[in-house]
Amino acid sequence: MKKLFFASACALTLLSCGREESEIQGEIDTKNINKSTLVKGGEASKTWEKVITRYYSNTMMKHYFGSPNQLPPGFPALGWRDEGAAFILAGESGFGHIDPLYSMVHPGNGDNLLIFAHDIPAVAALGYQQKELIGYPYGPDAKPVYRYYRPSKHGHLYTTNWNELGGGGNGWTYEGVFFYAK
């Protein structure tokens, strides 16, 4: 009798686990998610995160930042190469900033500028064109993203690695911590 009870309990457990797994798989299948762009956040945050890729063109001597499905202008003809993940942003607001970040490009000089939504009108007046909403920054408990500008090439650089350029140099001017990311 005990063996029959144990076997029944095991069978019910296995059936319920299988049903939960198929339900979970069904939920995953019904969501249209680009897995190269979005990464599921931690259990505490219950949010999606966006991986922002960094590209560099030797031809233009410029950097470009965007989601992996938003390639730099003139890719690959202008010698763009993927330098990997630059940083991770929240896919929704609520992490210190409610103002989203956008990637904008100046068609005349190719400069890629990351800008908060409230600054778009001023930047658009300078000739920059909006490329994409790249995400929402995290609060100051995350990694600082340092911003640099190289006037001779009209180019911006964003990095979480202070040791990459430190306080500036080699033509780069340090502009400070621009936002926070993972």
Beta strands, then each sheet from edge to edge (+ up, - down):
strand 1: 38-40
strand 2: 48-57
strand 3: 62-66
strand 4: 80-90
strand 5: 101-105
strand 6: 112-116
strand 7: 129-135
strand 8: 143-150
strand 9: 155-159
strand 10: 168-169
strand 11: 172-181
sheet 1: 1+ 2- 3+
sheet 2: 1+ 2- 4+
sheet 3: 6+ 5- 7+
sheet 4: 9+ 8- 11+ 10-
end
